[in-house]
Amino acid sequence: MVSAYAELEERMRGRLGGRECLHVPSCRFGLYLALRHWCAPGGRVLMSPVNDDVIFFVVLAAGLRPVQAPLDPRDGSIDVAAVPESVWRGLSAVLTTNLYGNPDPAPELRARCDALGIPLLEDAAHAIGSRVGGRPVGTWGEASVFSLSKHTGAKTGGFLSIADPTQRAELAAARDELLHPSRTTAELAYLVRPYAEATVRALRLVKAAHATLRLLGRQEREEIRMPLRADGLKQALAAAPGLAPFHPWVRVDMHDYRLGAGAIRLRRTERLLSRLDTTLAVHRAGTERLAASEWGTCSERAGIQPLFRVPLLVDDRDAAVAALARRRIVTGYLYDPPLDTYAGEVFTDPSAAPEPASWFARHALPVDPRRAAEVIGVLDAAGVRPVRYGDGGNGDGGSDRG
């Protein structure tokens, strides 16, 4: 087991210029380790409001108060200049998102964190192949976390990367203490899952499969955001920090998020990780094509990246989602509404400038760059209109869903 972990870690270390890497069962698990290691309970963490709600609950589980950052409406990255000085002075850490693989401004955030004497933590789940400031995303912070469920497609595992290798032993011990032991039944289920999913798609049984999962209690989202369950969340906060009180929220979409990897998972992950450069090349080509479309937007700062999903900016996002669904193109990774709207002031400090994030969350259509040609054809045939921030003269662009 140790040697198998070491092989994966060495491969990832090579991608990050020799930076130390620690294998973890999931990105969310690695992020929890990082937050607990670098932040004292009760601290305040600046993060993006357009983010997976699971990450929000991981921050709460670490005993920390999320502070929502203003965003750039063009790409959903953190707008450093729009964060008030009073907010900067009260922070214990900054957590990037690198949404869909588009980098947050890590050089500027690094400079801010250095001036304040606080850690920069990078969530690079979507950004395993992205670069910013001439360096890979994930090499700017004291720690960064990567997912092997995204570009790699392993649907398990990830890495916690750390700038100071002397801290590896302490973090590895904390990881091992929190891990649940590998189970033979879980390994077998992991082995057959890709074949079962392929069969469901081939037989066009996706809707029936989702209905069955809901009946079994394994599909926990009816809407984009999971149910907040405020009363239960208040009880969990009273017991923070700790993963156990927040398990109903942190496990959503990945019940094995803290399960140790067995030989089957590790072998498959190694095989898929070895193909990563080929996958990234395909993502980069699709991203370039989508960015050049009428719905595309390309950050001049970030340039063309091998995005995990490309956020096209469309006037009526729901209509675009429906048009794609009719062609069996599923739109996932939507983060609407922003976290401050979703959670409220009881659980988070709202953004000082919420409008750009709200606009971006409402109009961003994240699509798989590997299906760029199909997506462009569908949107063009459906007459989906592009939109740009400020087009409507009211911070919005075109029709609104209210």
C-alpha positions in Angstrom: 0.0 0.0 0.0 2.7 2.4 1.0 4.7 1.7 -2.2 1.6 2.3 -4.3 0.9 5.6 -2.6 4.5 6.5 -3.2 4.3 5.9 -6.9 1.3 8.1 -7.3 2.8 10.8 -5.1 6.1 10.7 -7.1 4.2 11.2 -10.4 2.3 14.2 -9.0 5.5 15.6 -7.5 7.0 15.6 -10.9 4.1 17.7 -12.3 4.6 20.3 -9.6 8.3 20.8 -9.9 9.3 18.6 -7.0 6.8 19.9 -4.5 5.9 17.4 -1.7 2.6 15.5 -2.3 0.5 13.3 0.0 -2.1 11.0 -1.4 -5.6 11.5 0.1 -8.9 9.7 -0.6 -10.6 12.9 -1.9 -10.0 16.6 -2.4 -12.5 17.5 0.3 -10.6 15.2 2.8 -7.3 16.9 1.8 -8.8 20.3 2.2 -10.0 19.5 5.7 -6.5 18.3 6.7 -5.0 21.5 5.4 -7.5 23.8 7.1 -7.1 22.0 10.4 -3.3 22.1 10.1 -2.9 25.8 9.1 -5.9 27.5 10.8 -6.9 27.6 14.4 -10.6 27.0 15.1 -12.6 30.3 15.2 -10.6 31.8 12.3 -12.0 33.4 9.2 -11.3 32.2 5.7 -11.8 34.2 2.5 -13.3 32.0 -0.2 -15.4 32.2 -3.4 -19.2 32.3 -3.1 -19.4 30.5 -6.5 -18.2 27.1 -5.3 -19.4 23.6 -4.4 -21.4 23.7 -1.2 -19.5 20.7 0.0 -16.4 22.9 0.2 -18.4 25.4 2.3 -19.3 22.6 4.8 -15.7 21.4 4.9 -14.6 25.0 6.0 -17.3 24.9 8.7 -16.3 21.4 9.8 -12.8 22.7 10.4 -14.2 25.1 12.9 -13.8 28.2 10.7 -16.0 31.0 9.5 -16.3 31.4 5.7 -16.0 34.9 4.4 -17.3 35.3 0.8 -15.1 37.2 -1.6 -16.1 39.5 -4.4 -15.7 37.9 -7.9 -14.7 39.0 -11.4 -18.0 38.5 -13.4 -16.0 37.6 -16.5 -14.7 34.3 -15.2 -15.7 33.8 -11.5 -12.2 34.4 -10.1 -11.6 36.3 -6.9 -11.5 40.1 -7.4 -8.6 41.0 -5.1 -9.0 44.7 -5.4 -12.7 44.6 -4.4 -12.0 43.0 -1.0 -12.2 45.7 1.6 -9.1 46.4 3.8 -11.2 45.7 6.9 -11.9 42.2 5.6 -8.3 41.5 4.8 -7.3 42.5 8.4 -9.7 40.0 9.9 -8.6 36.9 8.0 -6.8 33.7 9.1 -6.4 32.3 5.6 -7.4 32.6 1.9 -8.8 29.7 0.0 -8.8 29.8 -3.8 -11.3 27.9 -6.0 -9.7 28.1 -9.5 -13.3 27.6 -10.8 -13.5 25.1 -13.6 -9.7 25.3 -13.9 -9.6 29.1 -14.5 -6.9 30.3 -12.1 -7.6 32.7 -9.3 -4.9 35.5 -9.2 -2.5 33.6 -7.1 0.5 36.0 -7.4 -1.6 38.9 -6.0 -3.2 36.7 -3.3 0.2 35.3 -2.4 1.5 38.9 -1.9 -1.5 39.8 0.2 -1.2 36.7 2.4 2.6 37.4 2.9 1.8 41.0 4.0 -0.7 39.7 6.5 1.2 36.7 7.6 -1.6 34.2 6.8 -1.6 31.0 4.7 -2.8 30.8 1.1 -4.5 27.5 0.5 -5.3 26.5 -3.1 -8.2 24.3 -4.1 -7.0 23.0 -7.4 -9.7 20.3 -7.9 -10.6 21.7 -11.3 -7.1 22.9 -12.2 -4.7 20.0 -12.3 -3.3 21.3 -15.6 -3.7 25.1 -15.2 -1.0 27.7 -14.8 -0.8 31.2 -13.5 2.1 33.6 -13.2 4.3 31.1 -15.0 3.8 28.4 -12.5 1.3 25.5 -12.1 -1.8 26.2 -10.0 -1.2 24.6 -6.7 2.4 25.8 -6.2 1.7 29.2 -4.8 0.2 28.3 -1.4 1.4 26.7 1.8 -0.9 23.9 0.7 -3.0 22.9 -2.2 -5.4 20.1 -2.9 -6.0 18.2 -6.2 -8.8 15.9 -7.2 -8.3 12.7 -9.3 -12.1 12.6 -9.9 -12.0 15.4 -12.5 -9.6 15.5 -15.5 -8.1 12.1 -14.5 -11.5 10.5 -14.3 -10.5 8.1 -11.5 -13.6 9.1 -9.4 -11.5 8.6 -6.3 -8.5 10.0 -4.6 -6.5 13.2 -4.7 -3.4 14.9 -3.4 -2.5 17.3 -0.6 0.6 19.2 -1.8 2.7 21.2 0.7 5.4 23.8 0.3 7.3 22.7 3.4 8.3 19.0 3.2 9.1 18.9 6.9 5.4 19.0 7.6 4.7 15.9 5.6 5.0 13.5 8.6 2.6 15.4 10.8 0.0 15.6 7.9 0.4 12.0 7.0 -0.2 11.0 10.6 -3.4 13.2 10.7 -4.5 11.6 7.4 -4.1 8.1 8.7 -5.9 8.9 11.9 -9.0 10.1 10.0 -9.0 7.4 7.3 -11.6 4.6 7.3 -10.0 1.3 6.4 -10.4 0.0 2.8 -13.3 -2.5 2.4 -13.4 -5.3 -0.1 -17.1 -4.6 -1.0 -16.2 -0.9 -1.7 -13.3 -2.0 -3.9 -15.5 -4.3 -5.9 -18.2 -1.7 -6.3 -15.6 0.8 -7.5 -14.4 -1.8 -10.0 -17.8 -2.4 -11.7 -19.1 1.2 -11.5 -17.7 2.4 -14.9 -19.2 -0.6 -16.7 -22.6 -0.1 -14.9 -22.6 3.6 -15.8 -21.8 2.8 -19.4 -24.6 0.3 -19.6 -27.1 2.8 -18.2 -26.1 5.4 -20.7 -26.2 3.0 -23.6 -29.7 1.8 -22.7 -30.9 5.4 -22.0 -31.9 4.6 -18.5 -30.3 7.6 -16.8 -33.7 9.0 -15.5 -34.7 5.6 -14.1 -31.2 5.2 -12.5 -31.5 8.6 -10.8 -35.0 7.7 -9.5 -33.7 4.5 -8.1 -30.8 6.3 -6.3 -33.2 8.7 -4.8 -35.4 5.9 -3.4 -32.2 4.3 -1.9 -31.2 7.6 -0.4 -28.0 7.8 -2.4 -28.9 10.8 -4.5 -29.2 13.7 -2.1 -29.7 16.7 -4.4 -33.0 17.6 -5.9 -31.8 21.1 -6.8 -28.3 22.5 -7.6 -27.6 23.1 -4.0 -28.1 20.4 -1.3 -30.6 21.2 1.4 -29.0 23.4 4.0 -30.9 21.9 7.0 -30.2 24.9 9.2 -31.3 23.5 12.5 -29.0 20.4 12.1 -26.2 22.6 10.9 -26.4 24.8 14.0 -26.0 21.6 16.1 -23.1 20.5 14.0 -21.4 23.9 14.5 -21.6 23.5 18.2 -19.5 20.3 17.9 -16.9 21.8 15.5 -14.2 21.2 14.6 -14.7 17.6 13.4 -15.8 15.6 10.4 -18.3 13.4 12.2 -20.9 16.1 13.0 -20.8 17.4 9.4 -20.8 14.0 7.8 -24.4 14.4 6.3 -23.2 17.5 4.4 -19.5 16.6 3.6 -20.3 13.1 2.2 -22.8 14.3 -0.4 -21.9 13.0 -3.9 -19.0 11.0 -2.5 -19.8 8.7 0.5 -16.3 7.2 0.3 -14.6 10.6 0.7 -12.5 9.3 3.7 -12.1 5.7 2.7 -8.6 4.3 2.4 -7.7 3.1 -1.1 -7.3 -0.5 -1.9 -5.2 -2.1 -4.6 -8.0 -1.9 -7.2 -8.4 1.8 -6.8 -4.7 2.5 -6.8 -4.0 0.5 -9.9 -6.8 2.1 -11.9 -5.8 5.6 -10.6 -2.2 5.0 -11.6 -3.3 4.0 -15.1 -5.5 7.0 -15.6 -3.0 9.5 -14.2 -0.4 8.2 -16.7 -2.8 9.4 -19.5 -3.3 12.9 -18.0 -1.2 14.9 -20.5 -3.2 13.5 -23.4 -6.5 14.4 -21.6 -5.3 17.9 -20.9 -4.4 18.4 -24.6 -8.0 17.5 -25.5 -9.4 19.9 -22.9 -7.1 22.7 -24.0 -8.2 22.4 -27.6 -11.9 22.3 -26.7 -11.5 25.3 -24.4 -9.9 27.3 -27.1 -12.7 26.5 -29.5 -15.4 27.4 -26.9 -13.6 30.5 -25.8 -13.7 31.7 -29.4 -17.4 31.2 -29.7 -20.0 34.0 -29.3 -20.8 32.7 -25.8 -17.1 32.3 -24.8 -15.0 34.5 -22.6 -11.3 34.3 -22.1 -9.5 36.0 -19.2 -6.5 37.9 -20.6 -4.8 37.3 -17.3 -5.2 33.5 -17.4 -5.2 32.9 -21.2 -6.3 29.5 -22.6 -6.2 26.8 -20.0 -7.1 23.1 -20.2 -10.4 23.8 -18.4 -12.3 21.0 -16.7 -15.5 22.8 -17.7 -15.7 26.0 -19.8 -18.2 28.6 -18.4 -20.0 30.0 -21.4 -22.0 33.1 -20.7 -25.6 32.8 -21.8 -28.6 35.0 -21.4 -31.1 32.2 -20.4 -29.0 29.5 -18.7 -32.0 27.2 -18.0 -33.1 27.2 -21.6 -29.5 26.4 -22.7 -29.4 23.5 -20.2 -32.7 22.2 -21.5 -31.5 22.4 -25.1 -28.3 20.5 -24.3 -30.3 17.9 -22.3 -32.4 17.1 -25.4 -29.2 16.0 -27.1 -28.1 14.0 -24.0 -25.5 16.5 -23.0 -25.7 16.8 -19.2 -24.8 20.1 -17.6 -23.2 19.7 -14.2 -21.0 21.7 -11.8 -23.5 24.6 -11.5 -23.1 26.7 -8.4 -26.2 28.9 -8.2 -27.1 30.7 -6.0 -23.9 32.0 -4.5 -23.0 30.6 -1.0 -23.9 33.8 0.9 -27.4 33.7 -0.6 -27.6 30.0 0.0 -26.4 29.9 3.6 -27.2 33.4 4.9 -25.5 35.5 7.5 -26.0 33.0 10.2 -23.4 30.7 8.7 -21.1 33.0 6.6 -20.0 36.6 6.1 -21.6 37.8 2.9 -19.5 39.3 0.1 -18.8 43.0 0.2 -19.8 43.2 -3.4 -22.2 40.3 -4.2 -23.7 41.4 -7.5 -20.9 40.1 -9.9 -20.9 36.7 -8.3 -24.7 36.5 -8.4 -24.7 37.5 -12.1 -22.0 35.0 -13.0 -23.7 32.1 -11.1 -26.9 32.9 -13.0 -25.4 33.1 -16.5 -22.5 30.7 -16.5 -23.1 27.5 -18.5 -20.2 25.1 -17.7 -19.7 22.7 -20.5 -17.3 19.8 -21.2 -14.6 21.0 -23.6 -14.4 17.5 -25.1 -17.8 18.1 -26.6 -17.1 21.6 -27.8 -18.4 21.0 -31.4 -21.6 19.4 -30.3 -22.3 22.1 -27.7 -21.7 24.9 -30.2 -24.0 23.3 -32.7 -26.8 22.8 -30.1 -26.6 26.4 -28.7 -26.5 27.8 -32.2 -29.5 25.8 -33.4 -31.5 26.7 -30.2 -30.8 30.4 -30.7 -29.2 30.8 -27.3 -28.0 34.4 -26.9 -24.7 35.4 -25.4 -24.5 37.9 -22.5 -21.8 40.2 -21.1 -21.8 41.8 -17.6 -23.2 45.3 -17.8 -25.0 44.8 -21.1 -28.3 45.6 -19.6 -27.1 48.8 -17.9 -28.1 47.4 -14.5 -25.2 45.0 -13.8 -27.0 42.4 -15.8 -27.2 41.5 -19.4 -30.6 40.7 -21.0 -33.5 38.8 -19.6 -33.5 37.6 -16.0 -35.1 34.7 -14.2 -36.2 37.1 -11.4 
